[in-house]
Amino acid sequence: MSVIRVVLVDDQALFRAGIRMVVASQPDLEVVGEASDGAEAIGVVRETRPDVVLMDIRMPVMDGLTATAQLLDDPVFDGAPPRIVMLTTFDLDEAAARAIRQGASGFLLKDADPEFLLAAIRTVHSGSSVIAAAATRELFATFSAPEQKAVPAAFAELTDREREIFALAARGLSNAEIAQREFLSEATVKTHISRILAKLALRDRVQLVVFAFEHGLA
């Protein structure tokens, strides 16, 4: 069984201890490092090479936004940085929206149920759906720019089928949900999603949702 490696970043030691206990209780998850601020997180993530990072937004020394931006552009990861999930206290957090725009893979409320936290780690690692799709859409509906960007020429390169899949993925549907709706296999949906992301130069499904909102395609 493949184990998902996780790093926890939060300035509250007690909060980290609670998350560590929840994550460590699962046979397919392992906490491989912790940090109390963004600057420390960069060193820990470089050293441990985790699959998923749970990153608090507001911390001393260096905040989570700055650390996330640096990690996602860090050449040490050779274009394949870890998935970063932002931790926030606020349901509609403009800082979380900014972090996702710059490449974070989603956000979680700090008071989320343990079961939801575990599911979120697995979801972002698999890339088959978006964490809390409805909340993500609401976040971008709230904080999208008032003026939409022009749709890039690359979108015209999508086939009719890929545009259908794009529209469903932009609504936050998982591979399984899209497969059921479109009478396709999950493997076929996964292939379509991979091609869509490649054609639009998007990192993951969350970036697809961002793209849809910013260009009036949601």
C-alpha positions in Angstrom: 0.0 0.0 0.0 1.3 3.4 -1.0 1.6 5.8 2.0 0.8 9.5 1.6 3.5 11.6 3.2 2.3 14.8 4.9 3.9 17.9 6.4 2.1 20.1 8.9 2.7 23.8 9.1 1.1 25.9 11.8 2.4 28.2 14.6 0.2 26.5 17.2 2.0 23.4 18.6 -1.2 22.1 20.2 -3.1 22.3 16.9 -0.3 20.5 15.1 -0.3 17.7 17.7 -4.0 17.2 17.2 -3.7 17.0 13.5 -0.7 14.7 13.8 -2.7 12.3 16.0 -5.6 12.2 13.4 -3.3 11.7 10.4 -1.1 9.1 12.2 -4.1 7.0 13.0 -4.5 6.0 9.4 -2.4 3.2 7.8 -2.1 5.0 4.5 -1.0 8.4 5.9 2.3 9.4 7.6 3.4 12.8 9.1 7.0 13.2 7.9 7.6 16.7 9.2 6.3 19.8 11.0 7.0 23.5 11.0 5.8 26.5 13.0 6.2 29.2 10.3 6.6 29.6 6.6 10.3 30.0 6.5 10.8 26.8 8.6 8.3 25.1 6.3 10.4 25.6 3.2 13.4 23.8 4.7 11.3 21.0 6.1 9.4 20.4 2.8 12.7 20.5 0.8 14.2 17.9 3.2 11.3 15.5 3.5 9.7 15.8 0.0 6.1 15.2 1.2 3.1 14.5 -1.1 0.8 16.9 0.7 1.5 20.0 2.9 -1.2 21.4 5.3 -0.2 25.1 5.4 -1.7 27.6 7.9 -2.3 31.0 6.2 -1.5 33.4 9.1 1.9 32.8 10.8 4.7 34.9 12.2 8.1 35.2 10.5 6.7 34.2 7.1 3.0 33.7 6.3 1.6 30.7 4.5 0.9 32.7 1.3 4.6 33.6 0.9 5.8 30.1 1.7 3.3 28.5 -0.7 4.4 30.8 -3.5 8.1 30.0 -2.9 7.5 26.2 -2.6 5.4 26.0 -5.8 8.1 27.8 -7.8 11.1 26.1 -6.1 13.3 24.5 -8.8 14.4 21.8 -6.3 11.1 20.0 -7.0 11.8 19.9 -10.8 8.3 21.1 -11.7 6.5 18.7 -9.4 6.0 20.4 -6.0 3.9 18.9 -3.3 0.2 19.5 -3.2 -0.5 22.4 -0.7 -3.7 22.7 1.2 -4.3 26.0 3.0 -5.7 26.0 6.6 -7.9 28.9 7.5 -10.2 30.0 10.3 -12.6 31.8 7.9 -15.0 30.1 5.5 -14.8 32.8 2.9 -11.1 33.9 3.2 -9.7 36.2 0.5 -6.2 35.0 1.5 -7.2 31.4 0.7 -8.5 32.5 -2.7 -5.2 34.2 -3.4 -3.3 31.1 -2.4 -5.3 28.9 -4.7 -4.9 31.3 -7.6 -1.1 31.1 -7.1 -1.2 27.3 -7.1 -2.5 25.8 -3.8 -4.6 22.8 -4.2 -7.5 23.8 -2.0 -8.4 25.0 1.5 -9.7 23.6 4.7 -11.3 25.1 7.8 -9.3 24.5 10.9 -12.4 23.2 12.7 -13.1 20.6 10.0 -14.2 17.2 11.2 -11.3 14.7 11.4 -13.0 12.5 8.8 -13.3 15.4 6.4 -9.6 16.3 7.0 -8.5 12.8 6.2 -10.7 12.6 3.1 -9.3 16.0 1.9 -5.7 14.8 2.1 -6.6 11.7 0.1 -8.6 13.7 -2.4 -5.9 16.3 -3.1 -3.3 13.5 -3.4 -5.4 11.5 -5.9 -6.4 14.6 -7.9 -9.7 13.0 -8.9 -11.9 15.7 -7.4 -11.8 19.1 -5.7 -11.8 19.5 -1.9 -15.2 20.9 -0.8 -16.2 21.7 -4.4 -19.2 23.8 -3.4 -17.1 25.9 -0.9 -14.4 26.4 -3.5 -16.9 27.6 -6.1 -18.4 30.0 -3.5 -15.0 31.3 -2.6 -14.2 32.3 -6.1 -17.7 33.6 -6.8 -17.1 35.9 -3.8 -13.5 37.0 -4.7 -13.4 36.8 -8.5 -12.2 39.9 -10.2 -15.1 42.2 -11.3 -13.9 42.1 -14.9 -13.5 38.7 -16.5 -10.3 37.9 -18.4 -10.5 37.2 -22.2 -10.6 33.4 -22.9 -7.2 32.3 -24.1 -6.8 30.8 -27.5 -5.8 27.5 -25.9 -9.4 26.9 -24.9 -10.4 26.7 -28.6 -8.1 23.7 -28.9 -10.4 21.6 -26.6 -12.6 19.1 -28.4 -16.4 19.2 -27.9 -16.1 16.3 -25.5 -13.3 17.9 -23.6 -15.4 21.1 -23.2 -18.2 19.0 -21.8 -15.8 17.4 -19.3 -14.3 20.8 -18.5 -17.7 22.3 -17.7 -18.5 19.4 -15.3 -15.1 19.5 -13.7 -15.4 23.3 -13.2 -18.5 22.6 -11.2 -16.4 20.4 -8.9 -17.7 17.0 -10.0 -15.3 14.1 -9.4 -14.2 11.6 -12.0 -16.7 9.1 -10.8 -19.6 11.6 -11.0 -18.6 12.8 -14.5 -18.2 9.2 -15.6 -21.7 8.3 -14.4 -23.3 11.4 -16.0 -21.5 11.0 -19.3 -21.7 7.2 -19.5 -17.9 6.9 -19.6 -15.4 4.9 -17.7 -13.5 6.7 -14.9 -10.2 5.9 -16.8 -11.6 7.7 -19.9 -12.6 10.7 -17.8 -9.1 10.8 -16.2 -7.6 10.8 -19.6 -9.8 13.7 -20.8 -9.0 15.7 -17.6 -5.2 15.2 -18.1 -5.5 16.4 -21.7 -7.5 19.4 -20.7 -5.0 20.4 -18.0 -2.1 19.9 -20.4 -3.8 22.0 -23.2 -4.6 24.8 -20.8 -1.3 24.6 -18.9 -3.1 24.1 -15.6 -1.5 22.4 -12.5 -4.6 20.6 -11.3 -8.4 20.5 -11.0 -8.5 23.4 -8.6 -6.7 25.5 -11.1 -9.3 24.4 -13.6 -12.0 25.8 -11.4 -10.1 29.1 -11.0 -9.6 29.3 -14.8 -13.3 28.8 -15.3 -14.3 31.6 -12.9 -11.6 34.1 -14.1 -12.7 33.6 -17.8 -16.5 33.5 -17.3 -16.7 29.8 -18.1 -18.1 28.6 -14.8 
